[in-house]
Amino acid sequence: MKILSQLLAVAALALPLPLLAFPIASPGNEGNPVVVSGNSAIIATYQGNSASYSNDLYLVTPDGIDNNDIFLFNNHGSAVGATYNLGTFALGTELVFRLHVNNTGFDYFTGLASRNPDGQFHARVQANWDTNTTLVSFEDLHGGPFDFNDLSFSFTNTNSGNPANDVPEPGSMLLLGLGLSGLALARKRNK
């Protein structure tokens, strides 16, 4: 019996580690803004977290009044899949989201690193994560480790506002490849 339990323990170590049960925006999307790209209502959906700290997510209101932001989700109190209808906004409007870390009192924002107390990006914004949907993932620790697994949520009718970090269409990749091939041939001829 002892040998069997030891074999099972070794076999368990050989198995791959389980993946996180919620999505995290892809690396390379740090600091992208969330930009309105549709005329329909923007629906926020809570996707999950693996944070120890309790975090509240807010939509920052443009009125400039402190503590007037709109509460959306708490990473420990909201059910995965919970939704919030943000309403409609003008096309091209940047929506700024604030993560308030209840344990430390720090606030972190989507977009520019200069908005954050440590001058670092604390949100990844991945456009086209799903059809017409942007995925946002936050980091809640001052100074990192920047694994962005502390609160993830998605939005309809938005994009990252940064086409360089959006997923390219296959046709665009083909054109890029042809252009690079042409440059290589032109260089070869000049030698």
N, C-alpha and C positions, 0 to 999 in steps of 0.2 A: 504494500500500500504506500509506503514511504517513497519507493522508487517511482511509482506511478505519479504521485503528487509532484515530485521533482521534475519528471519529464513534462508534465503539464505546465509547470512554471517556466521551464526553458522554452517550450513551444509558444507560450504566451509572449515571451520576450522577442521571439523571432517574428511575430506578426507585426504588420505595419501599424503605426500609431493611428488612432482614429482621427479623421478630419474634423474640424470644427463644424458644428451643426448649423452654423449660420454663415451667410456670405460676408466677405471682407473685400472692399474695393481693391483693385489691383495696384501694385507699386507703380510709381511713375505718374500717379494722379494726385499727388500731394499739392495742396494749395489751389486747386482749380476752384473757380466759383460755381455756384448753382445758379443757372440762368433759365428764366421762363422761355419755353419754346413752343407753347401751344395756347390756344384760346379757351380750352376747357379747364374745368376745376383741377387744381393740383391736389392729388391725394397722396398723403404720406403714409407709409406702412412701416411699422417697427419690425426689424428683421432678426434682432437678437444681440447677445453680448457674452463675453466671458470675463467681465470685470469684477474685481472684489469691491471696488468703491461703488457707491450709489451715485448715479448721474442723472440729471434732468436735462432734457432737450427742449430748447425754445426756438421759435422763429422770432428774430429780432424785428421789432416794429420800427418804421422809419420816423416815428415822431420824436426820437431822441430822449424820451422820458425813461429814466432808470426804472427797472422793475415793472415795465409795462409790456414786456415781451409775452408772446403767446406760448403757453406750456403745451408740449406735444406728448412726450413720453418720459417715463422713468425706466431705466434699464433693468431694475429689479421688480418694479411694480406693474409694468405694462405687459400684457400677453403678447407673445410673438404672433404677428399677423394683425395686431390692432391697427386701425387706420384712423386718420384725422383728415378731414376735408379742409384745406387751407383757403379754398375759394379760387377766384381768378385774379390774374395780375396782367399788366401790360407786357407784351412780347419784349424780350430783351432785358427785363428787370432782373437784377441780381438779388436773390434771396439769401440772406445771411442767417445762419443758424448758430446758436450758442449752446455749448455743453457746459452746464454748471456741475462741478464736482462737489457733492454735499460734504464729503469727508475732509476736503482741504480748503474749500471756499474758492478755488480757482475757476475762472471761466475761460473757455477756449472756443474759437470761432472758425467757421469755414472761410476759405479764401486766404487772403494775405497773412503771411507769418507775423507781420508787424502788429496785427490785432491781438496777438497772444502774449501773455506776460513773460514768456521765455524767448520770444522772437522766433519760434519754430512753427512749422506747419503742424497742425493737430487734426486735420481732416483730409481724407482722400475723397475725391469726387470723380466717380467713373460713369461717364455717359454711355448710353446704349448697353447698360448691364443686362437689360431685358428690353423688349419692344417698348419704345417710347418711355423708358424708365431709367433714371439715374440712381446709382447706389452711392451712399455716403457712409464712411466709417471713421470713427473718432478715436483718438488717443487721449486718455485722461490723466497722464502723469506729467508733471512739470519736468522737462528735460528728457522725456522718453521713458521707455525703450522704443517707441514708435512702431508698435506692431498693429496699431489701429483696430484692435479687437474689443474695445470697451463699449461701443454702442454703434450698431449699424441700422440704417433705415434707408428706404427708397422713396422716390417721388415720380409721379407720372408728369408728363408735359414739361419736362425740364431737360437740360443738357449741361455739360460741364463748362460751356462758354469758352472752351479751349480746344479748337479743332485739332491741334497738334496731338492731343492726348486722346481724342476720340478714336474708336476702332475704324481703320480705313476700310473702304469698300473694296471688294476684289478687283473691280475695274481700275481703281486708283492705284492699287499695288501693281497691276499689269503695266499701266502707263509709267509708273516710277521705274519699273524694271527695264522697260524699253528705252526710257531716257538714259538710264545708267549705262545700258549696253551701247547706245549711240555715242555717249561720251567716251567710253572705253575704245570704241573703234576709231573715233576721231583722233584720240591721243596716239593710238597705235600708228595711224597714217602719218602723223606729224613727226614721228621718230624716224 
